[in-house]
Structure formats: structure tokens, C-alpha cells
Amino acid sequence: MRRLLLFSASVLISFLSLTTTSQAQQTQSDEQKAWMEYMTPGAIHQMLAKCDGEWSFDLTMWMKPDAPPTTSTGTTVNRMILGGRYQESVHKGTFMGMPFEGHGLLAYDNAKKIFQSSWVDNMGTGIMNTEGTWDEATKSATLTGKSLDPMTGKDMGVKEIFKMIDDDHQVMEMYMVNDGKEFKTMEIKYTRKN
């Protein structure tokens, strides 16, 4: 009887050990699969890569809703980095008679299913972060976030809409909230250089 109990106990321990090992291997496999899906560029990253290259732009900006616009021109260079996971953009031109340079980093987060954008330029010392979604029907991404208003020292809401008109034309519109009302502050029309 004692042998039977010892044999049964050893079989049970072996079975539990195999089951635990199998479950641990499955968990590790599921974790690896999740990381691979998160880190692998997909169709949206390929769509962003089609925007790589050199672009010229025409910028129109409104400082207040009732103010006359200012205009300027410049160039943008887009390139995918880190194995096609992110798009880096460098924008150069003049703004209000001064040299302008801005850098953007655009991501599509596979896990969250959203776009994320960071922006810095030589007209400030902070970072503007926005995030949002793609609308296939309008071929546009709408991103929202906050930006500092240097005149008040407070954050204000910001919305950017990126529209892909065709392979060689894009439009970016920016809106901010002033006195509780949203108004268009900027429109940039991009044309691919040949």
C-alpha cells in the first residue's frame, strides 16, 4: 500500500510539474507574441513611409480669431527611423522674419491603436505632445493635446488634423482654444518636391 501511495504521489508530482512547465511555456509564448505584435511595423507605418522625402510648404497662421493672417514658406523632410517604427520630420523656413526650425516625431502605437506626436521648435523651449486616431473615410488623423500659451503661462487645448490629399499633397490644420472657443490658428499645405 505504501508503494502504491509513493508511486501515485510521484506520478502526481510529475504530472503537475509537466503541466506547470507547459503553462509557463505557453505564457512565455503569449508574451513573446504580444511583444512581436507591438514592435513590428504594420500597414499604418507603411502608409507613413509613403510620406518620406522632401516637401515644400505654404503656411498661413492666425494669432487671434479676428487677426489678419501671416504667411510663410519652407521645406520639410520626412524619414522613417528605427526600422520603420517612427517618422521623424524636420521643418525649416522663416516665421515673422526669423529663421524657423521644428522637429516632429510621429508614432503609431500598435497596442493602443493611436497616433502619438511630439513637437519641438526654436520658437519655444517646451514639448507639445498630442495623440489621436486615423479616419479612413476622410484620409485624416485628428490628434489632440495641450500646448503652453506663453502669454498666460497656462496650458491650452490644441487639435491637429492631418489630411492626406494624395501621394503628393497634404494639409495640416491646427486649432487652439481661446476664451473657451476653438479657433483655427494654422494651416500648412504641403507639396512633395520632385
C-alpha positions as CSV (number, residue, x, y, z in Angstrom):
1,M,0.0,0.0,0.0
2,R,2.8,2.3,0.9
3,R,4.4,1.7,-2.5
4,L,1.2,2.4,-4.3
5,L,0.9,5.7,-2.4
6,L,4.5,6.6,-3.2
7,F,4.1,5.7,-6.8
8,S,0.8,7.7,-7.0
9,A,2.4,10.7,-5.4
10,S,5.4,10.6,-7.8
11,V,3.1,10.3,-10.8
12,L,1.0,13.3,-9.5
13,I,4.2,15.4,-8.9
14,S,5.5,14.6,-12.4
15,F,2.1,15.4,-13.9
16,L,1.9,18.7,-12.0
17,S,5.5,19.6,-13.0
18,L,4.8,18.9,-16.7
19,T,1.5,20.9,-16.5
20,T,3.3,23.9,-14.8
21,T,6.1,23.8,-17.4
22,S,3.7,23.6,-20.2
23,Q,1.7,26.6,-18.8
24,A,4.9,28.6,-18.3
25,Q,6.0,27.9,-21.8
26,Q,2.5,29.0,-23.1
27,T,2.7,32.2,-21.0
28,Q,6.1,33.0,-22.4
29,S,4.9,32.3,-25.9
30,D,1.9,34.6,-25.4
31,E,4.2,37.3,-24.0
32,Q,6.6,37.0,-26.9
33,K,3.7,37.1,-29.4
34,A,2.3,40.3,-27.8
35,W,5.8,42.0,-27.9
36,M,6.3,41.0,-31.5
37,E,2.9,42.5,-32.5
38,Y,3.7,45.6,-30.5
39,M,7.1,46.1,-32.1
40,T,6.5,45.1,-35.7
41,P,5.7,48.0,-38.1
42,G,2.3,47.4,-39.8
43,A,0.2,48.8,-42.5
44,I,-0.1,52.3,-41.0
45,H,3.6,52.5,-40.6
46,Q,3.9,51.6,-44.3
47,M,1.4,54.4,-45.1
48,L,3.5,56.9,-43.1
49,A,6.6,55.7,-45.0
50,K,5.0,56.8,-48.3
51,C,5.2,60.4,-46.9
52,D,9.0,60.1,-46.6
53,G,11.0,62.6,-48.7
54,E,11.3,66.3,-49.2
55,W,8.3,68.6,-49.2
56,S,7.7,72.3,-49.7
57,F,5.0,74.1,-47.6
58,D,2.9,77.2,-47.6
59,L,2.0,78.2,-44.1
60,T,-0.9,80.5,-43.0
61,M,-1.1,81.5,-39.3
62,W,-3.7,83.5,-37.3
63,M,-2.6,84.8,-33.9
64,K,-6.2,85.6,-32.9
65,P,-9.5,84.7,-34.5
66,D,-10.1,88.2,-35.8
67,A,-6.4,89.0,-36.7
68,P,-5.1,89.1,-40.2
69,P,-3.1,86.0,-41.2
70,T,0.7,85.9,-41.6
71,T,2.2,83.6,-44.3
72,S,5.5,82.0,-44.9
73,T,7.1,79.1,-46.8
74,G,9.6,76.4,-46.1
75,T,10.6,72.8,-46.5
76,T,10.0,69.6,-44.6
77,V,12.0,66.4,-44.8
78,N,10.3,63.2,-43.5
79,R,12.0,59.9,-42.9
80,M,11.1,56.7,-41.1
81,I,13.6,55.8,-38.3
82,L,14.3,52.9,-36.0
83,G,13.4,50.2,-38.5
84,G,10.3,52.0,-39.9
85,R,8.6,52.4,-36.5
86,Y,8.6,56.2,-36.3
87,Q,8.5,59.1,-38.7
88,E,10.9,62.0,-38.0
89,S,10.2,65.3,-39.6
90,V,12.4,68.4,-39.9
91,H,10.8,71.6,-40.9
92,K,12.7,74.7,-41.9
93,G,11.7,78.2,-43.1
94,T,11.1,81.7,-41.8
95,F,8.5,82.9,-39.4
96,M,7.8,86.5,-38.6
97,G,11.1,87.4,-40.3
98,M,13.1,84.9,-38.2
99,P,14.7,81.6,-39.1
100,F,12.4,78.7,-38.1
101,E,13.2,75.1,-37.4
102,G,10.9,72.5,-35.9
103,H,11.2,68.8,-35.3
104,G,8.4,66.3,-35.1
105,L,8.3,62.7,-34.2
106,L,5.2,60.7,-35.2
107,A,4.3,57.2,-34.0
108,Y,1.5,54.8,-34.4
109,D,1.2,52.7,-31.3
110,N,0.2,49.2,-32.3
111,A,-1.1,48.3,-28.8
112,K,-3.2,51.4,-28.2
113,K,-4.2,51.8,-31.9
114,I,-3.5,55.5,-31.8
115,F,-1.1,58.1,-33.3
116,Q,1.2,59.9,-30.9
117,S,3.2,63.0,-31.9
118,S,5.8,65.2,-30.2
119,W,6.8,68.6,-31.5
120,V,9.7,70.9,-30.6
121,D,10.9,74.1,-32.4
122,N,13.2,77.1,-31.9
123,M,10.2,79.3,-31.1
124,G,9.9,77.8,-27.6
125,T,11.5,75.5,-25.0
126,G,8.7,73.0,-24.3
127,I,7.5,69.9,-26.0
128,M,4.0,69.6,-27.4
129,N,2.5,66.1,-27.2
130,T,-0.7,65.1,-29.0
131,E,-2.4,61.8,-29.7
132,G,-5.4,60.7,-31.8
133,T,-6.9,58.3,-34.3
134,W,-7.0,57.7,-38.1
135,D,-10.2,58.2,-40.1
136,E,-10.0,56.1,-43.2
137,A,-13.1,57.7,-44.7
138,T,-11.5,61.2,-44.7
139,K,-7.9,60.0,-45.0
140,S,-7.0,62.1,-42.0
141,A,-5.7,61.8,-38.5
142,T,-7.0,64.0,-35.7
143,L,-4.7,64.5,-32.7
144,T,-5.4,66.4,-29.6
145,G,-3.3,67.6,-26.6
146,K,-2.1,70.6,-24.8
147,S,0.3,73.4,-25.5
148,L,1.6,76.2,-23.4
149,D,0.3,79.7,-24.0
150,P,3.4,81.8,-23.2
151,M,1.4,84.9,-22.7
152,T,-0.7,83.4,-19.9
153,G,1.6,80.7,-18.7
154,K,-1.2,78.2,-18.9
155,D,-1.9,75.1,-21.0
156,M,-4.5,75.4,-23.7
157,G,-6.2,72.7,-25.7
158,V,-4.8,72.0,-29.2
159,K,-6.1,69.9,-32.1
160,E,-4.3,69.0,-35.3
161,I,-5.8,67.5,-38.3
162,F,-3.5,65.9,-40.9
163,K,-5.2,65.2,-44.2
164,M,-3.6,63.1,-47.0
165,I,-5.0,64.7,-50.1
166,D,-3.0,62.4,-52.4
167,D,0.6,61.0,-52.7
168,D,2.0,64.4,-53.3
169,H,-0.2,66.8,-51.3
170,Q,-1.1,67.0,-47.6
171,V,-2.7,69.6,-45.4
172,M,-2.3,70.2,-41.6
173,E,-4.7,72.3,-39.7
174,M,-4.2,73.4,-36.1
175,Y,-6.9,74.7,-33.8
176,M,-6.5,76.1,-30.3
177,V,-8.9,77.1,-27.6
178,N,-9.1,80.9,-26.8
179,D,-11.6,82.1,-24.2
180,G,-13.3,78.7,-24.3
181,K,-13.7,78.8,-28.1
182,E,-11.8,76.8,-30.6
183,F,-10.3,78.7,-33.5
184,K,-8.1,77.8,-36.4
185,T,-4.5,79.1,-35.8
186,M,-2.6,77.5,-38.6
187,E,-2.9,75.8,-42.0
188,I,0.0,74.2,-43.7
189,K,-0.2,73.0,-47.3
190,Y,2.5,70.5,-48.3
191,T,3.6,69.6,-51.8
192,R,6.1,66.9,-52.5
193,K,9.3,68.0,-54.2
194,N,10.3,66.0,-57.3
